[in-house]
Amino acid sequence: MDRWRRRRASWRETQLLFTEFGRPLLLFGGAVLGSGVLYAWLSQQFGEPVGSLPEALFLMLSLTFLQAFGEFPHHPVLQIFFFVMPLVGLSILAQGLTEFGIALFNRRSRSKEWEMAVASTFDNHIILIGLGHLGFRVVNHLNQMDQAVVVIEANPSADLVGSIQKMGIPVIHDDGSREAALEAAGVKRARTIILCTQNDALNLKIAVKARSINPDLRVVTRIFDDDFAQALTSQFGFTALSATGMSAPAFAAAAAGADITRPLTIEGESFSLARLNVNENSVLTRLTVADVERDYNVSIVLLNRAGDKDLHPPGEAALRAGDALAVLGNPKQITLLMNDNR
């Protein structure tokens, strides 16, 4: 994690700490205010009035720090305030300061809050839910592509979490179907969500909930049923990869924005067909068709330029911003191509 992001996360976590510390402060203020009003009224009833309500409030505040002023009252009821207020005030403040200090200096005990603070620094990122073996491989591929990722996992494996966190990727320990967990991961600012749990119904539930929060969110989900995967793609616009198409590079490429088919194995090699648009500032604008095929070990099977489609583009054809390409290749190579096209 870079220094800038760590500083932002530290500032965000400190804000959360002070928010929590605000509760004992409010309780302390309420105790001083309530006791001050009560003391002002009782002092009038017992013939030992204080000068004004502000004076009574200041007296109660002073008593909490053992700094009483003026004469000691004669009535037993008023005397009780002089003994009770220091105990009440100091106990509230001491508990609040103790909890604040422990939370501030023992970040390990607040690991979830820290991960949420780190996640709050991400924008236009990818959220991955389900840190199993597939999820771990997808995160690893996305990290190699220099993609910003936030992970949500309800029952994280210590080994997998440790490996992910070493990459500077936050892992939020929570149920991904909870709206609060999605909010903590920054779903409103994210561009893609990847669902890698082994439960089709849960993946669909989270996908619908995430899309309701962020209608522009790209959804890439793992679905074990082939027909169901095709239905989700056609009806909801989700990128659904079925059990036969489950490969980490394919998930990573789909998350990066490629319209990619599930892998087809030929002679032991995995191939997918992907569609991509050449971006304005892409390095591809400096390359020809032959350069791309040589450098990325893929085949460009279609070049669509302003509606003019060429199924067999010549190798010397220079690529331009706005060109639409259909690329055949290994999902991992397609992922690298997508990353360089950003």
C-alpha positions in Angstrom: 0.0 0.0 0.0 1.4 3.4 -1.0 2.1 6.1 1.7 -0.6 8.4 0.4 -3.3 5.7 0.7 -2.1 4.6 4.1 -2.2 8.2 5.4 -5.7 8.6 4.1 -6.8 5.4 5.7 -5.2 6.4 9.0 -7.0 9.7 8.9 -10.3 8.0 8.1 -9.8 5.5 11.0 -8.9 8.3 13.4 -12.2 10.0 12.4 -14.1 6.8 13.2 -12.3 6.6 16.5 -13.3 10.1 17.5 -16.9 9.3 16.4 -16.9 6.4 18.8 -15.3 8.6 21.5 -18.1 11.1 21.0 -20.6 8.9 22.8 -18.9 9.1 26.2 -18.4 12.8 25.6 -22.1 13.2 25.1 -22.8 11.1 28.2 -20.4 13.3 30.2 -22.0 16.5 28.9 -25.5 15.2 29.7 -24.4 14.3 33.2 -23.0 17.8 33.8 -26.0 19.5 32.3 -28.6 17.4 34.2 -26.8 17.6 37.5 -26.3 21.4 37.1 -30.0 22.0 36.4 -31.0 19.8 39.3 -28.5 21.4 41.7 -29.7 24.9 40.8 -33.3 24.0 41.5 -32.5 22.1 44.7 -30.3 24.9 46.0 -33.3 27.2 45.7 -35.5 24.8 47.5 -33.1 24.4 50.4 -32.3 28.1 50.9 -28.7 27.9 49.6 -29.1 29.3 46.0 -26.3 29.6 43.6 -25.9 32.8 41.6 -27.3 31.5 38.3 -27.8 28.3 36.2 -24.4 28.8 34.4 -22.7 29.0 37.8 -24.4 25.8 38.8 -23.2 24.1 35.6 -19.7 25.4 36.1 -19.8 24.1 39.7 -20.8 20.6 38.5 -18.0 20.6 35.8 -15.5 21.7 38.4 -16.6 18.9 40.8 -15.9 16.3 38.2 -12.2 17.3 38.2 -12.1 17.7 42.0 -11.9 21.5 41.7 -14.8 22.7 43.8 -15.2 26.4 44.5 -17.2 28.4 47.0 -18.5 27.2 50.4 -19.4 23.6 51.1 -23.3 23.4 51.3 -25.0 22.7 54.6 -27.9 20.6 53.4 -27.1 16.9 53.1 -28.8 16.6 49.7 -26.6 19.3 48.2 -23.5 17.7 49.8 -24.2 14.5 47.9 -23.4 16.3 44.7 -19.9 17.1 45.9 -19.1 13.5 46.5 -21.0 11.8 43.6 -20.1 14.1 40.7 -16.3 13.5 40.8 -17.1 9.7 40.7 -19.6 10.0 37.8 -17.6 12.4 35.7 -14.2 10.8 36.1 -15.6 7.3 35.5 -17.2 8.3 32.2 -14.2 10.1 30.9 -11.8 7.4 32.1 -13.7 4.6 30.4 -13.9 6.7 27.2 -10.3 7.6 27.2 -9.2 4.0 28.0 -11.3 2.6 25.1 -10.0 5.2 22.8 -6.4 4.6 23.7 -6.7 0.8 23.3 -8.4 1.2 20.0 -5.9 3.8 18.7 -2.7 1.9 19.7 -4.0 -1.7 19.2 -5.0 -1.6 15.6 -5.0 -5.3 15.4 -8.0 -5.5 17.7 -9.8 -3.1 15.2 -8.8 -5.0 12.1 -12.2 -4.7 10.5 -12.4 -1.0 11.1 -8.9 -0.6 9.6 -9.8 -2.6 6.5 -12.9 -0.4 6.1 -10.8 2.7 6.5 -8.4 1.5 3.7 -11.4 0.6 1.5 -12.8 4.1 1.9 -9.7 5.4 0.0 -10.6 3.5 -3.2 -12.4 4.9 -6.2 -13.3 3.3 -9.5 -12.2 0.0 -8.1 -13.2 -3.7 -8.2 -15.0 -5.5 -5.3 -14.6 -9.2 -5.0 -16.8 -11.3 -2.8 -15.8 -14.9 -1.9 -12.2 -15.4 -1.1 -12.0 -19.1 -1.9 -9.4 -20.7 -4.1 -10.9 -19.2 -7.2 -11.4 -15.8 -5.6 -7.7 -15.8 -4.4 -6.5 -16.5 -8.0 -8.7 -13.8 -9.4 -7.4 -11.3 -6.9 -3.9 -12.3 -7.7 -4.4 -11.8 -11.4 -6.1 -8.4 -10.8 -3.2 -7.3 -8.6 -0.8 -8.3 -11.4 -2.9 -6.0 -13.7 -2.4 -3.2 -11.2 -6.2 -3.1 -10.6 -7.5 -1.6 -7.3 -9.4 -4.4 -5.4 -11.4 -4.6 -2.2 -12.4 -8.1 -0.9 -15.4 -9.1 1.2 -15.3 -12.6 2.9 -17.6 -13.9 5.6 -15.3 -16.7 6.8 -11.8 -15.8 5.7 -8.9 -18.2 5.8 -6.0 -16.7 7.8 -3.5 -17.8 5.2 -5.4 -16.4 2.2 -6.2 -13.2 4.0 -2.5 -12.7 5.0 -1.4 -13.2 1.4 -4.0 -10.8 0.1 -3.2 -8.1 2.7 0.5 -8.3 1.8 -0.5 -7.1 -1.6 -2.0 -4.0 0.0 -5.6 -5.2 -0.7 -8.1 -4.7 2.1 -10.2 -7.7 3.2 -13.4 -6.9 5.0 -14.6 -9.7 7.3 -18.4 -9.5 6.7 -21.4 -11.0 4.9 -21.3 -9.7 1.3 -25.1 -9.9 1.1 -25.4 -7.2 3.8 -25.9 -3.7 2.4 -23.6 -2.3 5.1 -20.8 -4.6 3.9 -21.2 -3.4 0.3 -21.3 0.2 1.5 -18.1 -0.3 3.5 -16.4 -1.7 0.4 -17.3 1.4 -1.5 -19.9 -0.1 -3.9 -21.2 3.3 -4.9 -17.7 4.3 -6.1 -16.8 0.9 -7.6 -16.9 0.1 -11.3 -17.1 -3.7 -11.0 -18.2 -6.4 -8.6 -17.0 -10.0 -8.9 -19.0 -12.7 -7.1 -17.0 -15.9 -6.5 -19.0 -17.7 -3.8 -20.1 -21.3 -4.5 -23.8 -20.4 -4.0 -25.7 -19.4 -7.2 -28.6 -17.9 -5.3 -26.3 -15.9 -3.0 -24.4 -14.6 -5.9 -27.6 -13.5 -7.7 -28.9 -11.9 -4.4 -25.7 -9.9 -4.0 -25.6 -8.9 -7.6 -29.1 -7.5 -7.6 -28.5 -5.7 -4.3 -25.2 -4.2 -5.5 -26.8 -3.1 -8.8 -29.7 -1.4 -7.0 -27.1 0.6 -5.0 -25.0 1.4 -8.1 -26.9 1.1 -11.3 -23.7 1.6 -13.4 -21.9 -1.3 -11.7 -20.5 -4.0 -13.9 -21.4 -7.5 -12.5 -19.2 -10.6 -13.0 -20.6 -13.6 -11.3 -19.8 -17.3 -10.9 -22.7 -19.5 -11.8 -22.5 -23.3 -11.9 -25.5 -23.8 -14.2 -24.8 -23.1 -17.9 -28.3 -22.3 -18.8 -28.8 -20.0 -15.8 -25.5 -18.2 -16.7 -26.8 -17.5 -20.2 -30.1 -16.3 -18.9 -28.4 -13.9 -16.5 -26.3 -12.5 -19.3 -29.2 -12.0 -21.7 -31.8 -10.7 -19.3 -29.8 -8.7 -16.7 -26.6 -7.8 -18.5 -24.5 -9.6 -16.0 -21.3 -11.3 -17.1 -22.0 -14.8 -15.8 -19.3 -17.5 -16.1 -20.5 -21.0 -15.6 -18.8 -23.9 -14.0 -17.3 -25.0 -17.3 -15.9 -21.5 -17.8 -14.4 -21.0 -14.4 -10.8 -19.7 -14.8 -9.2 -16.9 -12.8 -7.9 -15.1 -15.9 -11.3 -15.2 -17.5 -12.8 -13.6 -14.4 -10.1 -11.0 -14.2 -10.5 -10.1 -17.9 -14.2 -9.8 -17.5 -13.8 -7.6 -14.4 -11.4 -5.4 -16.3 -14.1 -4.7 -18.8 -13.6 -7.3 -21.5 -16.7 -8.9 -23.1 -15.2 -12.4 -23.0 -16.6 -15.9 -23.7 -16.0 -18.8 -21.4 -12.7 -20.6 -22.2 -12.7 -23.4 -24.8 -10.0 -26.0 -24.4 -8.3 -27.1 -27.6 -5.4 -29.5 -27.5 -4.9 -28.8 -23.9 -4.9 -25.0 -24.4 -7.6 -22.7 -23.1 -8.9 -20.0 -25.5 -11.5 -17.3 -25.3 -12.9 -14.7 -27.6 -13.0 -11.2 -26.3 -14.3 -7.9 -27.5 -12.6 -4.6 -26.6 -12.6 -1.0 -27.7 -9.3 0.8 -28.2 -9.2 3.7 -25.7 -8.1 7.2 -26.4 -4.8 7.0 -24.5 -4.2 3.3 -25.0 -0.7 2.1 -25.9 -2.5 0.1 -28.6 -2.9 3.2 -30.7 0.8 3.1 -31.3 0.7 -0.5 -32.6 -0.4 -2.3 -35.7 -2.5 -5.5 -35.8 0.7 -7.5 -36.3 2.4 -5.8 -33.3 -0.5 -6.8 -31.1 -0.6 -10.4 -32.3 3.1 -10.7 -31.8 3.5 -8.9 -28.4 0.4 -10.5 -26.8 0.3 -13.9 -28.5 -3.3 -13.4 -29.6 -5.2 -13.3 -32.9 -7.3 -10.3 -34.0 -10.2 -11.9 -35.9 -12.2 -8.8 -36.4 -11.5 -5.0 -36.7 -14.6 -2.8 -36.7 -13.8 0.8 -37.5 -16.7 3.2 -37.7 -19.0 0.4 -38.9 -16.6 -0.9 -41.5 -15.9 -4.5 -40.4 -12.9 -6.5 -41.5 -12.8 -10.1 -40.6 -9.2 -10.5 -41.6 -7.5 -7.2 -40.9 -4.0 -6.9 -42.5 -1.1 -7.0 -40.2 0.1 -3.5 -41.2 -3.2 -1.9 -40.2 -2.5 0.7 -37.5 -5.0 0.7 -34.6 -6.8 3.9 -33.7 -8.8 5.1 -30.7 -12.4 3.9 -31.1 -11.6 0.7 -33.0 -13.5 -2.3 -31.8 -11.5 -5.6 -31.8 -12.5 -9.2 -31.5 -9.5 -11.0 -30.1 -8.9 -14.8 -29.8 -6.4 -16.0 -27.2 -5.6 -17.4 -23.8 -7.6 -15.6 -21.1 -4.4 -14.6 -19.3 -3.0 -12.9 -22.5 -6.4 -11.2 -23.1 -6.2 -9.9 -19.5 -2.7 -8.4 -20.2 -4.0 -6.8 -23.4 -7.0 -5.3 -21.5 -4.7 -3.9 -18.9 -2.5 -2.2 -21.4 -5.6 -0.8 -23.2 -6.7 1.1 -20.0 
